[in-house]
Amino acid sequence: MSEPLLTLENLSCERDGRTLFSGVHYTCNRGTLLQIVGFNGAGKTTLLHTLAGLLPASSGTVLWRGQPANRQRQAFYQELLYLGHQVPVKPQLSVRENLLWLGALNTPATEAAIAEALAEVDLAGFEDSPSYALSAGQKRRVLLAQLYLSRATLWILDEPFTAIDKAGVQKLEAAMARHAAKGGVVLFTSHQPLAMAEFSTLDLSAYQTPQEFADA
Ligand SMILES: Nc1ncnc2c1ncn2[C@@H]1O[C@H](COP(=O)(O)OP(=O)(O)OP(=O)(O)O)[C@@H](O)[C@H]1O
């Protein structure tokens, strides 16, 4: 049996004193491709923030390779690629400069690697373009180029398909499936139907307390 990489151990999260979900337990072994599902406001982004260490859990633990992630932050962050809702592409920087900035915590990417990653997201030749001149979908593609530059084992992707056209969605789905097939772990959210053949789902609606159902 493969070693569990990420374990959600009895996780509960709250916002403004309101419990969003409680008692979430899930083990992600190598090869896990997991969609977090639930209605608007169920807590999907909150859960992904918690897993990425951006928000504290109200109870429970996030384990990485069997140890609490928050007690081995450096090792954990070296293996994590988190792409959130926001697009932190700085308009005053070129596409290349943005990618170097976004990957500043890792070994600097070579010119060739940046060119390859941009080709993967259909932005070949955009290296020197000012980022303020990109469309919404192109800005998101700059973020997605990180998937091809990163060596992270764990991908946490919050609505990665937003603003991406049909061909781009297919390519992204393929990249996610490939990463899992190579032994990585991919957690993601999406409100759109997906064509990927095999992925698991974790429905946060199942982890609400009766009180939260009453409030919803
Ligand atoms: N910064 C914040 N401060 C206080 N409450 C927040 C904050 N962000 C989100 N919330 C609340 O937490 C709850 C869960 O929000 P979250 O963004 O995790 O939901 P979600 O399942 O990702 O929703 P969606 O499908 O709309 O993206 C919502 O009720 C929301 O109002």
The ligand as a MOL file (V3000), in Angstrom:
LIG
                    3D

  0  0  0     0  0            999 V3000
M  V30 BEGIN CTAB
M  V30 COUNTS 31 33 0 0 0
M  V30 BEGIN ATOM
M  V30 1 N -12.7690 36.5980 4.5070 0
M  V30 2 C -13.8850 36.1240 5.0420 0
M  V30 3 N -14.3280 36.5790 6.2280 0
M  V30 4 C -15.4630 36.0870 6.7790 0
M  V30 5 N -16.2070 35.1290 6.2210 0
M  V30 6 C -15.8160 34.6440 5.0470 0
M  V30 7 C -14.6280 35.1050 4.3940 0
M  V30 8 N -14.4870 34.4300 3.2440 0
M  V30 9 C -15.5420 33.5900 3.1760 0
M  V30 10 N -16.3210 33.7100 4.2540 0
M  V30 11 C -17.5550 32.9550 4.5260 0
M  V30 12 O -17.2080 31.5800 4.6700 0
M  V30 13 C -18.1970 30.7640 4.0300 0
M  V30 14 C -17.4920 29.8100 3.1000 0
M  V30 15 O -16.8430 30.5390 2.0530 0
M  V30 16 P -15.9730 29.8000 0.9800 0
M  V30 17 O -15.3950 30.8630 0.1020 0
M  V30 18 O -15.0490 28.8680 1.6490 0
M  V30 19 O -17.0890 28.9560 0.2000 0
M  V30 20 P -17.0080 28.1460 -1.1510 0
M  V30 21 O -17.6180 26.8000 -0.8960 0
M  V30 22 O -15.6420 28.1640 -1.6980 0
M  V30 23 O -17.9880 28.9930 -2.0890 0
M  V30 24 P -18.0490 29.2700 -3.6550 0
M  V30 25 O -18.5990 28.0190 -4.2940 0
M  V30 26 O -19.0320 30.3940 -3.7410 0
M  V30 27 O -16.6920 29.6610 -4.1420 0
M  V30 28 C -19.2010 31.7120 3.3560 0
M  V30 29 O -20.3490 31.7640 4.1620 0
M  V30 30 C -18.5010 33.0380 3.3470 0
M  V30 31 O -19.4140 34.0770 3.5270 0
M  V30 END ATOM
M  V30 BEGIN BOND
M  V30 1 1 1 2
M  V30 2 1 2 3
M  V30 3 2 2 7
M  V30 4 2 3 4
M  V30 5 1 4 5
M  V30 6 2 5 6
M  V30 7 1 6 7
M  V30 8 1 6 10
M  V30 9 1 7 8
M  V30 10 2 8 9
M  V30 11 1 9 10
M  V30 12 1 10 11
M  V30 13 1 11 12
M  V30 14 1 11 30
M  V30 15 1 12 13
M  V30 16 1 13 14
M  V30 17 1 13 28
M  V30 18 1 14 15
M  V30 19 1 15 16
M  V30 20 2 16 17
M  V30 21 1 16 18
M  V30 22 1 16 19
M  V30 23 1 19 20
M  V30 24 2 20 21
M  V30 25 1 20 22
M  V30 26 1 20 23
M  V30 27 1 23 24
M  V30 28 2 24 25
M  V30 29 1 24 26
M  V30 30 1 24 27
M  V30 31 1 28 29
M  V30 32 1 28 30
M  V30 33 1 30 31
M  V30 END BOND
M  V30 END CTAB
M  END
